[in-house]
Amino acid sequence: MADNRYVDYEYDTATDKLGRITQRKDGNGTAPERVTSYTYVAGDPSVAGSTTSLIESITQPGLNLSYTYDDVGNILTEVKNDKTTS
């Protein structure tokens, strides 16, 4: 009996100059490709080009997430498809 549970899965990522993932494309070759995009919280505004590793938002079809953080990087709020939790 053949084992039909194997799924061929592929993904491709794009990164920024700091190596953080900015986009990920997922697919298995038959279903429509799903694209997930990531943005990051800006760093110190007094330092040009400053940034952080904290994720500001994640978006993909049917899902929009965004986060706010306290001064030490702890998540204060999460907004999921316009519904806020804290």
Sequence and secondary structure as in RCSB ss.txt:
>XXXX:A:sequence
MADNRYVDYEYDTATDKLGRITQRKDGNGTAPERVTSYTYVAGDPSVAGSTTSLIESITQPGLNLSYTYDDVGNI
LTEVKNDKTTS
>XXXX:A:secstr
   TT    EEEEEE TTS EEEEEEE SSS  EEEEEEEEE  TTSTT EEEEEEEEEETTEEEEEEE TTS E
EEEEETTEEE 
